[in-house]
């Protein structure tokens, strides 16, 4: 049974899990978003799926399969709009978390 969540107040992982019912698939979707964000930042623009695959040295078929899982959850073809929304929300935050302390531990 899929968990009921409020899509206006949840994490990407909670949303993906609620939509897929699978923690493994949800984790792959979120990992795809994070990987896409890295490539997008490094290229300075929205990458193609082929560029994403080449960047991570991943087989093209794997990259396209991960994109299909992402599209199944979020309903858009690439993470660009999701990343844009996350960046807008992040810019609105006033409190910051210092993760540097955690990295040193």
HELIX and SHEET records of a PDB file:
HELIX    1   1 UNK A   12  UNK A   20  1                                   9    
HELIX    2   2 UNK A   23  UNK A   43  1                                  21    
HELIX    3   3 UNK A   49  UNK A   55  1                                   7    
HELIX    4   4 UNK A   60  UNK A   74  1                                  15    
HELIX    5   5 UNK A   80  UNK A   92  1                                  13    
HELIX    6   6 UNK A  100  UNK A  104  1                                   5    
END                                                                             
